[in-house]
Amino acid sequence: ARTHGGTLASSGVWAAAATVERIRAAGSAPDRAAVDRLFRAFHSLKGMSDALGAPGMKTVAHRAEDILGLARNGRVTVTGEVAEALLAAVDALRRQRGVVLE
């Protein structure tokens, strides 16, 4: 089960990373559909982290989800520092995933 969960967590991290990178490369605020996809990716990562018994990963995913919730409500845009914060969250999740699966 741990390997399967690790594989799912890995694919979720990569999906989130790819979406944030596309948003950053576009150089403008993403549309609502892109923000929703990214929100769902971090939401899934939060659930998988909980299932893996990885509270640190869950916390990081939850914080990213909170940021994206603000973006969904029009309170922040996913550009500049916000996009960088989401990429930092992805990096942290990658590192933590490696520790959990050791």
C-alpha positions in Angstrom: 0.0 0.0 0.0 2.9 2.4 0.8 4.3 2.0 -2.7 1.0 2.6 -4.4 0.4 5.6 -2.2 3.9 6.9 -3.0 3.2 6.5 -6.7 0.0 8.4 -6.4 1.6 11.1 -4.3 4.5 11.4 -6.8 2.1 11.8 -9.8 0.1 14.4 -7.8 3.2 16.4 -7.0 4.3 16.3 -10.6 0.9 17.3 -11.9 0.8 20.2 -9.5 4.4 21.2 -10.5 3.5 21.1 -14.2 0.4 23.2 -13.7 2.2 25.9 -11.7 5.1 25.9 -14.2 2.6 26.5 -17.1 1.0 29.3 -15.1 4.3 30.9 -14.4 5.5 30.6 -18.0 2.3 32.2 -19.3 3.2 35.3 -17.3 -0.3 36.3 -16.6 -3.0 35.2 -14.1 -4.5 31.8 -14.9 -8.1 31.4 -15.7 -10.5 29.9 -13.1 -10.3 26.4 -14.6 -6.5 26.3 -14.2 -6.8 27.5 -10.6 -9.5 24.9 -10.0 -7.3 22.1 -11.4 -4.4 23.2 -9.2 -6.7 23.4 -6.2 -7.9 19.8 -6.9 -4.3 18.6 -7.3 -3.2 20.0 -3.9 -6.5 18.7 -2.3 -5.7 15.2 -3.6 -2.2 15.5 -2.3 -3.5 16.5 1.1 -5.7 13.4 1.2 -3.0 11.1 0.0 -0.6 12.5 2.6 -3.1 11.8 5.3 -3.5 8.2 4.0 0.3 7.8 4.0 0.5 9.0 7.6 2.6 12.0 6.5 1.4 15.0 8.5 4.1 17.3 7.3 3.1 16.7 3.7 -0.6 17.2 4.6 0.2 20.6 6.2 2.1 21.8 3.2 -0.6 20.7 0.8 -3.3 22.3 3.0 -1.4 25.6 3.0 -1.2 25.6 -0.8 -4.9 24.7 -0.9 -5.6 27.7 1.3 -3.7 30.0 -1.1 -5.6 28.6 -4.0 -8.9 29.1 -2.1 -8.0 32.8 -1.9 -7.3 32.8 -5.6 -10.6 31.1 -6.3 -12.3 33.9 -4.3 -10.4 36.6 -6.2 -8.4 37.8 -3.2 -5.0 36.9 -4.7 -3.7 36.1 -8.2 -1.5 33.1 -9.0 1.4 35.2 -10.4 4.7 36.4 -9.1 5.2 35.6 -5.4 2.1 33.5 -5.1 3.2 31.3 -8.0 6.7 31.1 -6.4 5.1 30.1 -3.1 3.2 27.3 -4.8 6.4 26.1 -6.5 8.1 26.1 -3.1 5.2 24.0 -1.7 5.7 21.5 -4.6 9.5 21.4 -3.8 8.7 20.8 -0.1 6.3 18.0 -1.0 8.9 16.3 -3.2 11.5 16.4 -0.4 9.0 15.1 2.2 7.7 12.4 -0.1 11.3 11.1 -0.4 11.6 10.9 3.4 8.2 9.2 3.8 9.1 6.5 1.3 12.5 5.7 2.7 
